[in-house]
Amino acid sequence: MQQAPLPALAGLVKSVWLGMPGEASHPREHMLPTGEMHVVFRLSGPAVRIFRDGHADATQSLGHALASGARTRHYVKAVASSESAGVQLLPGAAQVLLGLPADELCEQHVRLDDLWGASAGLMREQLLEASSPAQKMLRLQTLLLARLQPAPASSTLFMVKRAVAQLKAGISVRQVAAHSGYSHRQFIRLFSETVGLSPKLYSRVRRFQHALELMQRTGTGTWMELADVAMEAGYNDQPHFNRDFREFSGLTPELYRRAPVVSPNHVPVSGARSSPKY
């Protein structure tokens, strides 16, 4: 289940979610980059585990409470029947909730006890004490509100959020920077510290995400042709789309479309390898 955050968190949190235990139909999945950051508490089952790059069976345990930085590459996560609660963060949230600039978490998973100390474990215990899913989601938000630190200058955050909207609309980085009120170098630094990615990388990830949206089956059960997806999403041509898609997802567009995808950014991977052979 997923819902909008409390009004007091609306400028920092995009959504609050709770995942319930279920039968795991596949051992691992590709987690695709969204350009967003997450905070996750696993409330039951084993610790969160991801597979190390290039190693089929070597995993890294991330514990039961973690922060995930903005990413430009997929990672492979072990699937387990578990209950988890978390939030998707908006630009500016890293500084006030996690206590550091967003770009310091780029491409990383960090245990929350490394950021918050013993408080992370205490927060998980308080979530476990909640009596219902709705209470767990409410308590998670209440606990996050208690951790708020002073926010960055409002003018900076306003500029970055405006830049994010402009980049999503397809305006070039050069144009957005030129109208930001800052030098190009200052704009790149402030954007990266607030979002977690450089403006150019963020634009590429959002274009990839737009392509994923276009690739989903329509309400009439039909597919958009991949050449049309590439054009509609803003790629120069289909080879450009194919290169970006494989770089971000570890899959070709054709393999992605054939996968039994339930959620666009969670791609089931079967077999003993961390990535399928292409």
C-alpha positions in Angstrom: 0.0 0.0 0.0 1.1 3.5 -0.8 -0.1 7.0 0.2 0.7 10.7 0.1 2.7 12.0 3.1 1.4 14.1 6.0 1.2 17.8 5.1 4.2 18.6 7.3 6.3 16.2 5.2 4.8 17.1 1.8 7.8 19.1 0.7 10.3 16.4 1.6 8.5 13.1 1.0 6.9 12.0 -2.3 5.1 8.9 -0.9 4.9 6.6 2.0 4.6 2.9 1.4 4.2 -0.4 3.2 5.0 -3.8 1.6 3.4 -6.9 3.1 4.9 -10.5 3.2 4.1 -12.7 0.2 5.4 -15.7 -1.6 8.6 -14.9 -3.4 8.2 -16.2 -7.0 11.8 -15.4 -8.0 15.1 -15.2 -6.1 16.2 -11.8 -7.1 15.3 -8.7 -9.1 16.8 -5.8 -11.0 16.0 -2.6 -9.2 16.0 0.1 -11.8 17.2 3.7 -11.2 14.6 6.4 -10.7 16.7 9.4 -9.7 15.1 9.4 -6.3 16.3 8.6 -2.8 14.6 6.2 -0.3 14.5 5.3 3.4 13.5 1.7 4.1 12.8 -0.3 7.3 12.5 -4.0 6.9 10.2 -5.1 9.7 10.2 -8.9 9.2 12.3 -11.5 7.5 16.0 -11.4 6.7 18.1 -8.3 6.4 18.1 -6.6 3.0 20.7 -8.1 0.7 22.1 -7.0 -2.6 24.4 -8.8 -5.0 27.8 -7.4 -5.5 28.7 -6.2 -9.1 30.1 -9.0 -11.2 29.5 -11.7 -8.6 26.7 -14.2 -9.0 26.5 -15.3 -5.4 28.4 -12.8 -3.3 26.0 -10.6 -1.4 26.2 -7.6 0.9 23.9 -7.3 3.9 22.4 -3.9 4.4 20.7 -4.6 7.7 17.1 -3.9 8.5 17.2 -0.1 8.1 18.9 1.8 5.3 19.0 4.8 3.1 19.4 4.4 -0.7 20.9 7.3 -2.6 19.9 8.4 -6.1 21.3 6.0 -8.7 22.2 5.9 -12.4 22.6 2.1 -12.5 20.4 -0.9 -11.6 21.4 -3.2 -8.7 20.3 -6.7 -8.0 18.4 -7.4 -4.8 17.7 -10.7 -3.1 13.9 -11.2 -2.9 12.5 -12.4 0.5 9.0 -12.7 2.0 9.1 -9.7 4.3 7.2 -6.7 5.6 8.9 -3.3 4.9 8.0 0.3 5.3 9.6 3.3 3.6 9.4 6.7 2.0 10.5 8.1 -1.3 12.3 11.4 -0.7 12.0 14.6 -2.7 14.9 17.0 -3.5 16.2 18.7 -0.3 15.2 15.8 2.0 18.6 14.3 2.5 20.0 17.4 4.3 17.1 17.7 6.7 16.3 14.0 7.4 19.7 12.3 6.9 22.0 15.1 7.8 24.2 15.2 4.7 24.0 16.5 1.1 22.3 14.1 -1.3 25.3 13.7 -3.6 27.2 12.0 -0.8 24.8 9.1 -1.0 24.9 8.9 -4.8 25.0 5.3 -6.1 25.2 4.0 -2.5 23.2 2.1 0.1 24.0 3.2 3.7 22.8 1.6 6.9 20.8 4.0 8.9 22.6 3.2 12.1 25.7 4.6 10.4 23.8 7.9 10.0 21.5 8.0 13.0 23.3 5.7 15.4 21.2 3.7 17.9 18.2 5.8 16.9 17.7 3.8 13.8 17.2 0.6 15.7 14.9 2.3 18.2 12.8 3.6 15.3 12.4 0.1 13.9 11.3 -1.2 17.3 8.7 1.6 17.5 7.4 0.7 14.0 7.1 -3.0 15.1 5.0 -2.0 18.0 2.4 -0.3 15.8 -0.9 -2.3 15.7 -1.9 -2.0 12.1 -0.5 -1.1 8.6 -2.1 2.4 8.8 -0.5 2.9 12.2 2.9 1.8 11.0 2.8 4.3 8.1 1.6 7.1 10.4 4.3 6.3 13.0 7.0 6.2 10.4 6.1 9.8 9.4 5.9 10.9 13.0 9.4 9.5 13.7 10.8 11.2 10.6 9.2 14.6 11.6 11.1 14.3 14.9 14.4 14.0 13.1 14.0 17.2 11.0 17.1 19.4 10.9 17.4 23.0 9.7 16.6 23.2 6.0 18.9 24.7 3.3 18.1 28.2 2.2 14.6 28.3 0.8 15.7 30.2 -2.3 18.2 27.5 -3.2 15.6 24.7 -2.7 13.0 26.7 -4.7 15.5 27.1 -7.6 16.4 23.4 -7.6 12.8 22.2 -7.6 12.0 24.6 -10.4 15.0 23.2 -12.3 13.8 19.6 -11.7 10.4 20.5 -13.2 12.0 22.2 -16.2 14.3 19.3 -16.9 11.4 16.9 -16.7 9.7 19.1 -19.3 12.6 18.6 -21.6 14.4 21.9 -21.3 18.1 21.6 -21.7 20.5 21.8 -18.8 22.3 24.8 -20.4 19.0 26.7 -20.6 17.9 25.8 -17.1 21.3 26.8 -15.7 21.2 30.1 -17.6 17.9 31.1 -16.0 18.7 29.8 -12.5 20.2 33.0 -11.1 23.5 31.2 -10.4 26.7 30.7 -12.4 26.7 27.4 -14.3 29.2 25.9 -11.9 27.2 27.0 -8.8 24.0 25.6 -10.4 25.6 22.2 -11.0 26.9 22.1 -7.4 23.6 23.1 -5.8 21.5 20.8 -7.9 23.8 17.8 -7.2 23.8 18.5 -3.4 20.0 18.7 -3.3 19.0 16.0 -5.8 21.9 13.6 -5.6 22.8 13.5 -9.3 24.1 16.1 -11.7 21.5 17.8 -13.8 22.7 15.9 -16.9 22.5 12.5 -15.2 19.2 13.3 -13.7 17.8 14.3 -17.1 19.0 11.0 -18.6 17.5 9.0 -15.8 14.1 10.8 -16.0 14.1 10.2 -19.8 14.7 6.5 -19.2 11.8 6.5 -16.7 9.6 8.2 -19.2 10.5 5.4 -21.7 9.5 2.8 -19.1 6.1 4.4 -18.7 5.6 4.3 -22.4 6.6 0.7 -22.6 3.9 -0.5 -20.3 0.9 -2.3 -21.7 -2.0 0.1 -22.5 -5.5 -0.1 -21.2 -6.5 -1.9 -24.4 -3.8 -4.5 -23.9 -1.5 -3.3 -26.7 2.1 -2.2 -26.7 3.8 0.8 -28.2 6.4 -0.1 -30.8 9.9 0.4 -29.4 10.9 2.8 -32.2 7.9 4.9 -31.2 8.9 4.7 -27.5 12.4 6.0 -28.4 11.0 8.9 -30.4 8.3 9.8 -27.9 10.8 9.7 -24.9 13.2 12.1 -26.7 16.0 9.8 -27.8 17.9 10.7 -31.0 17.2 7.3 -32.5 16.6 3.7 -31.5 20.3 2.7 -31.1 20.7 5.6 -28.6 17.6 4.4 -26.7 18.9 0.8 -26.7 22.3 1.9 -25.3 20.8 4.1 -22.6 18.3 1.4 -21.6 20.9 -1.3 -21.2 23.2 1.0 -19.3 20.6 1.9 -16.8 18.7 -1.4 -16.5 21.2 -4.1 -17.4 18.6 -5.4 -19.9 17.8 -4.8 -23.5 14.3 -3.2 -24.1 13.2 -6.5 -25.7 14.2 -8.5 -22.6 12.6 -6.0 -20.3 9.3 -6.2 -22.2 9.4 -10.1 -22.1 10.0 -10.1 -18.3 7.1 -10.8 -16.0 7.3 -7.2 -14.6 4.7 -6.4 -11.9 6.2 -3.0 -11.0 8.0 -1.0 -13.8 11.2 -0.6 -11.7 11.3 -4.2 -10.2 12.3 -6.8 -12.8 12.3 -10.4 -11.8 15.6 -12.3 -12.4 15.5 -16.1 -12.3 18.4 -18.6 -12.1 21.7 -18.5 -10.3 23.3 -15.5 -12.0 22.8 -12.0 -10.8 22.2 -10.9 -14.4 20.8 -12.8 -17.3 23.0 -13.6 -20.3 22.1 -11.5 -23.3 
